[in-house]
Amino acid sequence: VHPSVPVVTGDIGAIPVLKQVAQIVEPPFMLVSGISCQPYSVGGSQGGSSDERSNTLPATLRACYLFQCPLLLLECVPPIRTNQYARSLLATLERELGYKVTELTLKLEDVWAARRFRWWFLASHPALGKISIPEWPKSASLVVRDLFPVLPVWPDDVLKELMLQPHECKQFTLDGSHMRKYVIQLDQKLSTCLHSWGSPADPCPCTCRSEGFSDALVLSRGIYAVVVPVPTSSGEPRYRHLHPAELAILNGLPPPATWISADHPGLRLCLCGVGQLASPLQALWIGSFIKQHVAMALGTSMDFASPQSGLQKFKQRLYDAAQDLFKVAPTC
């Protein structure tokens, strides 16, 4: 998505990793973190501090302190708001470091065609003061059809990557349900997509799982996914996963051109990325108010669009991206 941005891969809690970041990013800088959601999410373990992935929160707070960041922005699932472990850690930002904090939750479905309910936490240095971020303007109720009246028909080589295999369909229907239960509904909001949407029955392409979800887990938790029917000559439909470019647009991300090029990366790996992202529409809204506040605090001129105007322009960019998909993959 951002090919020009340098990448450091490692544990944010490891000092050598932080040293690498310090070597390529000149301070002062804002730290933005999507901390692990599994310890808090309804679809995850909800283990809180007993889940080893909860270490990303204290590690991020320590990184903020070591880097002396004037701004820290965190994003996670809403249940973290009431988790005692998380609250005790976040309280140290105010109590020990004097940061001014702002919290809000944003529902993507209020302004777009997919569901994604996220918690945002902003901590600002006392010299900058508290940054207020209002609720965003709720717009007309958009559904999938407003972006995709019909879904693109992709070339055979693309379909080969996205088609559900027999073992996947078997897992989807393990509880006795029919595949139509998972078919995308164009006249509704898209349900919240997950990291596992393209690979619940297989090892995760990002290597976070070495195998698919177990039968016991599927029967107890169910499958969270959406599929697209693909007509066949026999009349019995087969099914494919959403293309990551389709899923990206529905979640507020203009898809990178490489995703729809002949030399595209692994499409199921791209689905993992979209399933894990914080919607850029939400990030844009919050980022606009941060820029506005910082510019005023520093007494610099503001030559950028208002948050409301920026939101509308970005939505138009997404509409245009949806139209562009049909130039690459024409419909029947």
Legacy VTK file of the C-alpha trace (Angstrom):
# vtk DataFile Version 3.0
C-alpha trace
ASCII
DATASET POLYDATA
POINTS 332 float
0.000 0.000 0.000
2.857 2.387 0.830
5.863 1.074 -1.138
8.034 4.113 -0.343
7.709 3.700 3.435
10.618 1.853 5.115
9.600 -1.273 7.019
11.084 -2.703 10.200
9.873 -6.203 11.046
10.107 -7.388 14.626
8.704 -7.264 18.139
7.838 -3.717 19.226
8.850 -4.751 22.735
12.421 -5.517 21.652
14.957 -2.718 22.144
16.956 -3.633 18.989
13.783 -3.179 16.951
13.156 0.239 18.496
16.756 1.187 17.717
16.148 0.341 14.052
13.094 2.619 14.028
15.088 5.423 15.653
17.695 5.139 12.901
15.227 5.692 10.056
12.701 8.099 11.591
13.817 11.510 12.749
12.212 12.751 15.998
9.919 14.159 17.058
7.323 11.914 15.486
3.811 10.703 16.143
3.431 7.023 17.044
0.382 5.276 15.579
-0.390 1.719 16.643
-3.050 -0.834 15.891
-2.517 -2.980 18.971
-3.468 -6.665 18.968
-7.243 -7.028 19.244
-7.516 -10.772 20.004
-7.212 -10.330 23.802
-10.297 -8.082 23.738
-12.421 -8.874 20.667
-15.670 -10.842 20.669
-14.283 -13.101 17.948
-10.962 -13.527 19.758
-9.915 -15.076 23.029
-11.030 -12.194 25.291
-8.243 -13.340 27.578
-7.022 -9.837 28.398
-3.658 -9.921 30.160
-3.575 -13.747 30.072
-3.257 -13.617 26.264
0.409 -13.171 25.303
-0.638 -10.881 22.449
-1.760 -8.314 25.029
1.934 -7.421 25.379
1.614 -5.122 22.375
-0.160 -2.480 24.484
2.480 -2.027 27.237
5.230 -2.344 24.612
3.662 0.433 22.557
3.321 2.692 25.599
6.955 2.080 26.484
7.988 2.871 22.899
6.057 6.148 23.095
7.964 7.050 26.275
11.384 6.038 24.942
10.855 7.929 21.686
9.400 10.914 23.601
6.555 11.081 21.091
4.420 14.221 21.346
1.421 12.277 20.002
0.265 8.685 20.395
-2.709 7.262 18.490
-4.005 3.772 19.288
-6.685 1.767 17.498
-8.427 -1.427 18.619
-11.830 -3.095 19.030
-14.354 -1.362 21.347
-14.332 -4.017 24.141
-10.874 -2.766 25.129
-12.596 0.300 26.601
-13.856 -1.731 29.550
-10.955 -4.141 29.966
-9.427 -3.590 33.403
-5.915 -4.569 32.323
-5.913 -2.164 29.368
-7.471 0.674 31.379
-4.834 0.408 34.097
-2.053 0.720 31.516
-3.663 3.617 29.643
-4.170 5.517 32.884
-0.388 5.800 33.281
-0.243 8.098 30.254
-2.153 10.734 32.194
-1.010 9.916 35.700
2.720 9.328 35.110
3.476 11.199 31.882
0.939 14.009 31.922
-0.497 13.364 28.477
-3.941 14.720 27.624
-6.154 11.934 26.299
-9.161 11.718 24.008
-11.199 8.597 23.251
-13.914 7.926 20.730
-15.477 5.057 18.840
-16.425 5.265 15.193
-18.788 3.047 13.215
-17.822 2.789 9.568
-21.422 1.902 8.696
-22.453 5.460 9.655
-20.724 6.816 6.557
-20.000 3.850 4.300
-21.212 0.471 3.031
-19.456 -1.883 5.478
-19.452 -2.470 9.201
-16.294 -1.758 11.206
-16.684 -0.534 14.784
-13.385 0.708 16.189
-12.033 2.397 19.318
-9.504 5.206 18.928
-7.349 6.595 21.737
-5.291 9.765 21.306
-2.701 11.002 23.812
-1.103 14.423 23.281
1.814 16.089 25.042
0.800 18.750 27.600
2.448 21.417 25.435
-0.066 20.641 22.684
-3.077 20.380 24.985
-6.093 18.116 24.682
-7.242 17.448 21.120
-11.006 17.263 20.684
-12.373 15.021 17.942
-16.141 15.143 17.365
-18.368 12.402 16.076
-18.343 12.271 12.325
-21.313 13.363 10.208
-23.664 10.471 9.562
-24.634 10.270 5.894
-27.268 8.448 3.868
-27.407 4.725 4.485
-25.086 3.205 1.894
-25.118 -0.508 1.061
-22.871 -2.711 -1.063
-24.997 -2.095 -4.161
-24.229 1.641 -4.033
-20.601 0.809 -4.802
-21.069 -2.418 -6.728
-24.467 -2.718 -8.499
-22.981 -6.000 -9.697
-19.646 -7.512 -8.781
-16.833 -7.691 -11.340
-16.180 -10.929 -13.203
-12.492 -11.646 -12.845
-10.172 -13.445 -15.293
-9.723 -17.190 -14.899
-6.269 -16.945 -13.320
-7.654 -14.626 -10.640
-10.673 -16.842 -10.026
-8.372 -19.823 -9.594
-6.818 -18.139 -6.542
-10.116 -17.034 -5.047
-12.382 -20.036 -5.659
-13.385 -22.023 -2.582
-12.060 -25.556 -2.683
-14.154 -28.572 -1.564
-12.505 -28.708 1.872
-13.365 -25.033 2.406
-17.020 -25.550 1.524
-17.059 -28.542 3.863
-15.861 -26.363 6.730
-18.350 -23.597 5.911
-21.231 -26.086 6.095
-19.935 -28.094 9.056
-22.889 -27.033 11.185
-25.403 -28.265 8.584
-25.982 -24.844 7.012
-25.958 -24.102 3.266
-23.353 -22.005 1.464
-26.034 -19.437 0.645
-25.837 -18.394 4.313
-22.519 -16.728 3.483
-23.388 -15.168 0.125
-22.841 -11.406 -0.083
-26.055 -9.371 0.138
-25.811 -6.383 -2.197
-28.719 -4.563 -0.566
-27.143 -4.662 2.915
-24.056 -3.421 4.704
-21.068 -5.716 4.357
-20.381 -7.457 7.653
-17.144 -6.701 9.498
-14.339 -8.434 7.647
-11.677 -10.360 9.549
-8.050 -11.293 9.010
-9.136 -14.901 8.355
-11.756 -14.213 5.690
-9.744 -15.746 2.863
-8.327 -18.704 4.762
-10.444 -20.105 7.622
-9.889 -23.690 6.438
-6.184 -23.317 5.604
-2.940 -22.051 7.121
-2.970 -18.263 7.152
-1.032 -16.780 4.210
0.662 -14.350 6.630
1.934 -17.381 8.642
0.182 -16.387 11.899
-1.568 -19.810 11.790
0.007 -23.071 10.651
-3.359 -24.748 9.984
-7.025 -23.972 9.443
-9.521 -23.510 12.252
-10.398 -26.785 13.959
-13.830 -28.377 13.624
-14.411 -27.830 17.341
-13.685 -24.116 17.036
-15.886 -23.752 13.965
-18.788 -25.546 15.659
-18.476 -23.431 18.810
-17.760 -20.032 17.227
-19.050 -20.372 13.669
-17.481 -19.095 10.460
-17.213 -15.360 9.832
-16.915 -14.788 6.094
-18.701 -13.628 2.955
-18.530 -15.376 -0.412
-19.606 -14.603 -3.974
-21.493 -17.153 -6.122
-19.892 -17.946 -9.480
-22.271 -19.349 -12.149
-21.283 -22.632 -13.789
-22.412 -24.451 -16.925
-24.123 -27.085 -14.776
-26.283 -24.467 -13.098
-24.916 -25.354 -9.646
-22.969 -22.315 -8.424
-19.480 -22.454 -7.084
-18.212 -19.798 -4.722
-15.262 -17.452 -4.486
-13.841 -15.217 -1.828
-14.147 -11.500 -2.382
-11.268 -10.041 -4.361
-9.079 -7.945 -2.027
-9.664 -4.900 -4.244
-13.443 -5.273 -3.779
-13.056 -5.777 -0.043
-10.654 -2.838 0.227
-13.057 -0.385 -1.413
-15.931 -1.595 0.759
-13.768 -0.890 3.825
-12.611 2.531 2.683
-9.223 1.695 1.161
-8.369 2.592 -2.461
-6.691 -0.665 -3.571
-3.070 -0.526 -4.722
-2.743 -0.832 -8.503
-0.581 -3.933 -8.105
-3.524 -5.860 -6.648
-5.305 -5.801 -10.002
-2.224 -6.086 -12.208
-0.960 -9.202 -13.980
1.860 -9.608 -11.445
-0.333 -9.146 -8.377
0.773 -10.482 -4.988
-1.024 -13.408 -3.345
-4.684 -12.408 -3.286
-5.516 -14.319 -0.118
-2.580 -12.649 1.624
-4.000 -9.275 0.539
-7.352 -10.327 2.020
-5.544 -10.853 5.332
-4.313 -7.275 5.185
-7.712 -5.765 4.433
-9.280 -7.854 7.186
-6.890 -6.336 9.693
-6.791 -2.685 8.661
-8.256 0.299 10.428
-10.492 1.925 7.837
-8.727 4.892 6.193
-12.036 6.771 6.381
-11.825 6.651 10.175
-8.106 7.456 10.189
-8.650 10.403 7.848
-11.334 11.898 10.093
-9.177 11.648 13.193
-5.972 12.674 11.430
-7.603 15.798 10.023
-8.473 17.087 13.492
-4.984 16.261 14.757
-3.407 18.260 11.910
-5.811 21.119 12.512
-5.076 21.246 16.251
-1.298 20.949 15.891
-1.195 23.670 13.238
-3.094 26.024 15.540
-0.944 25.095 18.562
2.251 25.804 16.613
0.867 28.917 14.966
1.414 27.628 11.424
-0.844 28.300 8.454
-3.492 25.732 7.579
-3.675 25.132 3.843
-5.403 21.759 3.961
-9.052 20.769 3.550
-11.469 20.752 6.467
-12.202 17.311 7.973
-15.693 17.340 6.461
-14.425 18.290 3.007
-11.563 15.809 3.191
-13.965 13.012 4.094
-16.198 13.759 1.095
-13.262 13.954 -1.316
-11.921 10.638 -0.092
-15.321 8.994 -0.481
-15.452 10.238 -4.076
-12.024 8.694 -4.635
-13.432 5.376 -3.420
-16.437 5.634 -5.758
-14.022 6.225 -8.633
-11.907 3.228 -7.581
-15.023 1.025 -7.644
-15.773 2.145 -11.196
-12.197 1.503 -12.270
-12.474 -2.165 -11.282
-14.950 -2.765 -14.085
-12.384 -1.566 -16.628
-10.095 -4.349 -15.468
-12.718 -7.025 -14.888
-15.809 -6.360 -17.044
-19.148 -7.717 -15.892
-21.214 -10.334 -17.666
LINES 1 333
332 0 1 2 3 4 5 6 7 8 9 10 11 12 13 14 15 16 17 18 19 20 21 22 23 24 25 26 27 28 29 30 31 32 33 34 35 36 37 38 39 40 41 42 43 44 45 46 47 48 49 50 51 52 53 54 55 56 57 58 59 60 61 62 63 64 65 66 67 68 69 70 71 72 73 74 75 76 77 78 79 80 81 82 83 84 85 86 87 88 89 90 91 92 93 94 95 96 97 98 99 100 101 102 103 104 105 106 107 108 109 110 111 112 113 114 115 116 117 118 119 120 121 122 123 124 125 126 127 128 129 130 131 132 133 134 135 136 137 138 139 140 141 142 143 144 145 146 147 148 149 150 151 152 153 154 155 156 157 158 159 160 161 162 163 164 165 166 167 168 169 170 171 172 173 174 175 176 177 178 179 180 181 182 183 184 185 186 187 188 189 190 191 192 193 194 195 196 197 198 199 200 201 202 203 204 205 206 207 208 209 210 211 212 213 214 215 216 217 218 219 220 221 222 223 224 225 226 227 228 229 230 231 232 233 234 235 236 237 238 239 240 241 242 243 244 245 246 247 248 249 250 251 252 253 254 255 256 257 258 259 260 261 262 263 264 265 266 267 268 269 270 271 272 273 274 275 276 277 278 279 280 281 282 283 284 285 286 287 288 289 290 291 292 293 294 295 296 297 298 299 300 301 302 303 304 305 306 307 308 309 310 311 312 313 314 315 316 317 318 319 320 321 322 323 324 325 326 327 328 329 330 331
